[in-house]
Amino acid sequence: MRKLWLVVAILGLSSCDKVAIQFATQTREMLDGYRKQLEAQVAEAEKHYLTYATLRVDSDMRRLGHERAALRDEVADKLAFAYAENAKKPSRIREELADFAAQEHKANLAAHRGAADRSRAYLEKIEQLRIEKDKIEAFAKLLASLTANNRCSATLRKSAVS
């Protein structure tokens, strides 16, 4: 990006040079092509995020939900049997249920944080591509304003007539 600002500075200093204006026009055309490539990359990254990242998170959460439900059923059966057989005191069963609930909460929290971290990577890539595209658009507008400068166009026309 620093090189691009150097080009703008050179064009600004050379103000009405015909070669400089041609160079700015060609550079702007090149930047338009690059901008279109970045737009395609952003669209592809967004499509990929919406298609794969969200589906993966959904499937992971469903799978974890089924696993937790199976584990919950297993613990419930074990504790119900212990209660029915008077193998454990009711206070001990309540403590085990509280411990199980705390562990399940930690597991849910970790699963949601992991899903957010995986999504964040996709979103950061999309954001970086958008930033690059915005930089290119800004620079292309600057070059367009330099080449469309009326003072320079009038000076070039006068020199061409002479």
Backbone torsions as a table, in degrees:
resi	resn	phi	psi	omega
1	MET	NA	-30.7	178.9
2	ARG	-64.6	-35.9	178.7
3	LYS	-63.9	-36.8	179.9
4	LEU	-64.9	-39.4	178.5
5	TRP	-68.2	-31.4	175.7
6	LEU	-64.0	-42.1	177.8
7	VAL	-60.8	-43.5	179.1
8	VAL	-62.3	-42.2	179.7
9	ALA	-62.8	-42.5	179.2
10	ILE	-63.7	-43.4	179.3
11	LEU	-63.9	-39.8	179.2
12	GLY	-64.6	-39.7	-179.8
13	LEU	-71.5	-34.4	-178.8
14	SER	-82.8	-6.9	178.9
15	SER	34.6	-78.0	-169.1
16	CYS	-107.3	18.0	-179.8
17	ASP	-69.3	128.8	-177.1
18	LYS	-62.7	-41.1	179.7
19	VAL	-65.3	-39.5	179.9
20	ALA	-64.6	-39.7	179.3
21	ILE	-67.9	-40.5	175.9
22	GLN	-62.2	-42.2	178.8
23	PHE	-62.2	-42.5	179.0
24	ALA	-63.5	-40.1	178.6
25	THR	-64.2	-45.5	179.1
26	GLN	-64.9	-39.3	178.4
27	THR	-64.5	-41.3	178.3
28	ARG	-62.7	-40.2	177.7
29	GLU	-64.0	-40.3	177.5
30	MET	-64.0	-42.0	179.0
31	LEU	-65.1	-35.2	176.7
32	ASP	-62.0	-40.2	176.5
33	GLY	-64.0	-41.9	178.7
34	TYR	-66.0	-39.6	178.1
35	ARG	-61.4	-41.5	178.6
36	LYS	-63.8	-38.5	176.1
37	GLN	-62.8	-43.6	178.9
38	LEU	-64.4	-39.1	177.1
39	GLU	-61.0	-41.2	178.6
40	ALA	-65.6	-39.9	178.4
41	GLN	-65.7	-40.2	177.8
42	VAL	-63.6	-45.5	179.7
43	ALA	-61.5	-42.4	179.3
44	GLU	-65.6	-41.6	179.4
45	ALA	-65.7	-40.0	177.6
46	GLU	-65.5	-41.4	178.7
47	LYS	-62.9	-44.8	179.5
48	HIS	-62.1	-42.7	179.5
49	TYR	-61.5	-49.3	-178.0
50	LEU	-65.2	-36.8	-176.5
51	THR	-78.6	-52.9	-169.9
52	TYR	-96.1	-44.6	-175.7
53	ALA	-64.4	-46.7	-178.7
54	THR	-69.0	-37.7	177.3
55	LEU	-64.7	-39.1	179.4
56	ARG	-64.5	-44.3	179.0
57	VAL	-62.0	-44.3	179.5
58	ASP	-61.6	-45.9	-178.5
59	SER	-67.8	-38.5	177.4
60	ASP	-62.3	-43.0	-179.0
61	MET	-67.2	-39.3	177.3
62	ARG	-63.6	-45.1	-179.8
63	ARG	-61.3	-46.0	178.6
64	LEU	-63.4	-37.1	177.3
65	GLY	-61.9	-42.5	178.4
66	HIS	-67.1	-40.7	178.0
67	GLU	-63.2	-43.0	179.2
68	ARG	-66.5	-37.8	178.5
69	ALA	-63.4	-41.4	178.3
70	ALA	-64.8	-43.3	178.6
71	LEU	-64.6	-41.0	178.6
72	ARG	-61.4	-43.0	177.9
73	ASP	-62.5	-41.6	179.9
74	GLU	-62.9	-46.1	179.2
75	VAL	-65.3	-41.8	-179.9
76	ALA	-61.7	-43.4	178.8
77	ASP	-63.1	-43.5	-179.0
78	LYS	-62.9	-45.3	-179.1
79	LEU	-71.2	-34.3	176.7
80	ALA	-65.1	-41.4	178.1
81	PHE	-64.1	-42.9	179.5
82	ALA	-63.0	-38.2	179.3
83	TYR	-69.1	-43.6	-178.8
84	ALA	-64.9	-34.3	-178.0
85	GLU	-91.2	2.0	-176.7
86	ASN	55.8	31.6	179.7
87	ALA	-77.1	-26.5	180.0
88	LYS	-132.5	150.7	176.7
89	LYS	-71.9	148.2	177.9
90	PRO	-56.9	-34.8	178.9
91	SER	-65.2	-37.5	178.5
92	ARG	-68.4	-38.5	178.1
93	ILE	-64.0	-41.3	177.4
94	ARG	-62.5	-39.9	178.2
95	GLU	-63.3	-43.0	179.4
96	GLU	-65.0	-39.1	177.0
97	LEU	-64.5	-41.2	178.3
98	ALA	-64.4	-42.7	177.4
99	ASP	-62.3	-42.9	179.7
100	PHE	-63.5	-42.5	178.8
101	ALA	-63.1	-40.2	178.2
102	ALA	-64.8	-42.1	178.1
103	GLN	-64.7	-40.5	179.5
104	GLU	-65.5	-40.0	177.3
105	HIS	-62.2	-44.6	177.8
106	LYS	-61.0	-41.1	179.4
107	ALA	-65.5	-41.4	177.2
108	ASN	-62.2	-44.2	179.8
109	LEU	-62.1	-44.6	178.6
110	ALA	-63.8	-39.5	179.5
111	ALA	-64.5	-42.2	179.4
112	HIS	-68.4	-38.9	176.9
113	ARG	-64.9	-40.9	178.0
114	GLY	-62.7	-40.5	178.2
115	ALA	-65.2	-40.8	178.4
116	ALA	-65.2	-38.9	178.3
117	ASP	-64.9	-41.3	178.4
118	ARG	-65.4	-39.6	179.2
119	SER	-69.0	-35.9	-178.0
120	ARG	-60.0	-38.4	-179.7
121	ALA	-61.5	-43.1	177.7
122	TYR	-63.9	-45.2	-176.8
123	LEU	-66.8	-34.8	177.1
124	GLU	-66.2	-39.4	178.4
125	LYS	-63.7	-44.1	178.8
126	ILE	-61.7	-42.7	-179.0
127	GLU	-64.7	-41.0	178.0
128	GLN	-62.9	-41.0	177.7
129	LEU	-64.0	-40.4	178.6
130	ARG	-64.9	-39.1	178.5
131	ILE	-62.7	-45.6	178.3
132	GLU	-60.9	-42.4	179.2
133	LYS	-62.7	-41.5	179.2
134	ASP	-64.8	-38.4	177.3
135	LYS	-62.7	-44.5	-179.5
136	ILE	-63.8	-42.6	178.9
137	GLU	-62.3	-41.9	180.0
138	ALA	-63.9	-42.9	-179.6
139	PHE	-67.5	-39.0	178.1
140	ALA	-63.2	-38.6	177.4
141	LYS	-65.3	-38.7	178.2
142	LEU	-64.0	-44.1	177.7
143	LEU	-64.4	-38.0	178.8
144	ALA	-63.3	-39.7	179.3
145	SER	-68.4	-33.8	177.6
146	LEU	-68.4	-40.2	-178.5
147	THR	-77.5	-22.9	-178.9
148	ALA	-95.5	7.3	-179.0
149	ASN	-59.6	118.0	-175.9
150	ASN	-62.1	-38.1	-179.0
151	ARG	-61.1	-44.5	-179.5
152	CYS	-68.8	-41.1	179.6
153	SER	-62.0	-42.8	179.7
154	ALA	-65.2	-40.8	179.8
155	THR	-64.4	-41.9	179.4
156	LEU	-65.7	-38.8	178.7
157	ARG	-64.8	-40.9	178.5
158	LYS	-62.7	-41.7	-179.2
159	SER	-71.2	-29.3	178.3
160	ALA	-72.3	-34.4	178.9
161	VAL	-70.4	-37.0	-176.9
162	SER	-68.7	NA	NA
